[in-house]
């Protein structure tokens, strides 16, 4: 009997969406299974999880962005990078080579009009049946919530950044 894959959404304004997804990745890797992580919007950088990922077998990691999109000065270039990243995500999902695919920060693509949410939904509806997919990002579109098997909303209660504590190695990156 083929394993039933899941669609999991980690959303909300609180910290921990990507961290929770990576917990799923470590569980999957611990069972000798294969994982693919695609990070949308986040640019290149010395994120601890990326540095560690490079040391692990059975894990592919792809950067599908140029950095967080706070300024909308070169929106067409950002849109093109996002579309290329989504095409790569489609290839990775459809390859049926992985047991888990993480689409980190993909919820922002419909929010910024980089991609129609229907394209993400269609990809999820047509994924290999055994494949688990974790989606992360704030304000997940209701269509993504509807298609998901499990949805967790991280609630922001308090964050050190509001008190002037800057991002720290090993905690935020």
Residue pairs with C-beta under 8 A, 6 or more apart in sequence:
2 129
2 130
3 130
4 129
4 130
5 127
5 128
5 129
5 130
5 131
5 132
5 133
6 132
6 133
6 149
6 150
7 124
7 127
7 132
7 133
7 135
7 147
7 148
7 149
7 150
8 21
8 24
8 132
8 133
8 134
8 135
8 148
8 149
8 150
8 151
8 152
9 107
9 134
9 135
9 136
9 140
9 144
9 145
9 148
9 150
9 151
9 152
10 16
10 17
10 18
10 20
10 21
10 134
10 135
10 136
10 152
10 154
11 17
11 107
11 136
11 137
11 138
11 139
11 140
11 145
11 151
11 152
11 153
11 154
12 138
12 152
12 153
12 154
12 155
12 156
13 138
13 154
13 155
13 156
14 153
14 154
14 155
14 156
14 157
15 154
15 156
15 159
15 172
16 154
17 136
17 137
17 138
17 154
18 49
18 104
18 105
18 136
20 136
20 152
20 154
21 37
21 102
21 104
21 134
21 136
22 37
22 49
22 102
24 100
24 102
24 132
24 134
25 35
25 37
25 59
25 100
25 102
28 34
28 35
28 99
28 100
28 132
29 35
29 56
29 58
29 59
32 58
33 58
33 98
33 99
33 100
34 58
34 59
34 60
34 97
34 98
34 99
34 100
35 58
35 59
35 60
35 98
35 99
35 100
35 101
35 102
36 59
36 60
36 61
36 62
36 92
36 97
36 98
36 100
36 101
36 102
37 53
37 59
37 60
37 61
37 62
37 101
37 102
37 104
38 62
38 64
38 85
38 88
38 89
38 92
38 101
38 102
38 103
38 104
38 106
39 61
39 62
39 63
39 64
39 65
39 104
39 105
40 64
40 65
40 82
40 85
40 86
40 103
40 104
40 105
40 106
40 108
40 109
40 137
41 64
41 65
41 67
41 68
41 69
41 82
41 105
41 108
42 63
42 65
42 67
42 68
42 104
42 105
43 63
43 65
43 66
43 67
43 68
44 63
45 173
46 173
47 173
48 169
48 170
48 173
50 61
53 59
53 61
54 61
60 92
60 98
62 85
62 88
62 92
64 81
64 82
64 84
64 85
64 86
64 88
64 89
65 78
65 81
65 82
65 85
65 105
66 77
66 78
66 81
69 75
69 78
69 108
69 112
75 112
78 112
78 114
79 112
79 113
79 114
82 109
82 112
82 114
82 115
83 114
83 115
86 106
86 109
86 115
86 119
86 120
89 101
89 103
89 106
89 123
90 123
92 98
92 101
93 101
93 123
93 127
93 128
93 131
93 133
94 126
94 127
94 128
96 128
96 131
98 131
99 130
99 131
99 132
100 131
100 132
100 133
100 134
101 131
101 132
101 133
101 134
102 133
102 134
102 136
103 120
103 133
103 134
103 135
103 136
104 136
104 137
105 136
105 137
106 120
106 135
106 136
106 137
107 135
107 136
107 137
107 138
107 139
107 140
107 141
107 144
108 114
108 137
108 138
109 115
109 120
110 116
110 117
110 120
110 141
111 138
111 139
111 141
117 141
117 143
117 144
118 143
120 135
120 141
120 143
120 144
121 143
121 144
121 147
124 133
124 144
124 147
125 147
127 133
135 144
135 148
140 151
145 151
161 167
167 173
